[in-house]
């Protein structure tokens, strides 16, 4: 969809539809009050009759409002004005987008960005408006023989801002919002593909295509012989049970001087996880195609960063393989040697994500990173702890943790910090190797993070466990694209580009 920024009176807009907000109880927000005035009280007359009282996410489409140049006016309920915050703004935008998608309007001017959102400025509202709108309109029907009969009507969205002074910053925010939305879409698209299509090789090809689209992005895909030369014994151990060759995908974005330390993102890229010899139950195993959502989020984040041409250096690393139960697969009790030289006793082959990540984290050291963040659908225990609302965040670096928590708040892609205390490390003790790959049932997401922490000592490192937020199950099954918004918000802040 095409987006534009404009400053001007809603009464003078000759378009298919104008979107304005209404607060409880029937209080017309600024642009809505202006339309009411020029229409001789037509809008307030509608609300007084009880058709729209301003409850959050309520919508009402009006036709032929007197003395206006538009065909329609969409009233959007915003709830109580004193409670109108980030979350309610996003809900109002989502409701407006659904209503517009259901009607025949092609050309829309929305004045929701003019509403006051506590502690947020116009650029933030513009950026969030675009990302929420695109997320709401997303469809995945690439694999259906018959596409949806519904034709998308909405083609052009203009966002109204309070004054001409806001135009420049709003234009920048619009470009950022579009880049983030495209990054989220890319992450969702590759995640929603089945494992027979989105293999490690396919994921590597997608990264290479992305590199061809951006001159500032260099992409390298390491093959098995390369990983053998690097002695990535943990990653290659997981790959032994699969007929699909493993890949280590490396994306290097340069937006600053080569001497500037990069921000490194490492994403788990398990394109299908059957559990290996410790095989998973059959129920819902199809959802294990989503075990590469961490890698997909790195791909999407690098796409957004390259599109925005951020003035920083960023490296994305995606270790990718399958975890399958083959005759040559690793077995419980096996001991493998990681790239770092540390040995690992495999007690559960379904705890494979940490095995491929530990070698990728060791590989990332060569970049002398400013910070390093790994992203993984790592543990079911994190879902038990936090549900599907927040990513689990682990870090010994409190400044980095605070930056990521703030990025989550700013983007609506929230995380919650969990402890990483020394006491939990004992659960990984092994009689036969330097460590076991799992602890007990207790604190499973924490002991998994403890495992990764043994490969990131002396680095500014954080771990995001996205097992609960990377996809939805049930009727709305599909990838969410998280945590691309969080990661991009964090990187924007590192180059002074965040506008909170």
Secondary structure by P-SEA (a helix, b strand, c coil): cbbbbbbccccccccccccccccccccccaaaaaaaaaacaaaaaaaaaccccccccbbbbbcccccccccbbbbbbbcccccccaaaaaaaaaaaaaaaaaccccbbbbcccccccccccaaaaaaaaaaaaaaaaccccccccccccccccccbbbbbcccccaaaaaaaaaaaaaaaaaaaaaaaaaaacccccccaaaaaaaaaaaaaacccbbbbbbcaaaaaaacaaaaaaaaccccbbbbbbbbbbbccccccccbbbbbbbccccccccccccccccccccccaaaaaaaaaaaaaaaaacccbbbbbbbbccccccccccccccbbbbcccccccccccccccaaaaaaaaaaaaccccccbbbbbccccccccccccccccccccccaaaaaaaaaaaaaacbbbbbbbbccccccccccccccccccccccaaaaaaaaaaaaacccccbbbbbcccccccccccccccccaaaaaaaaaaaaaccccc
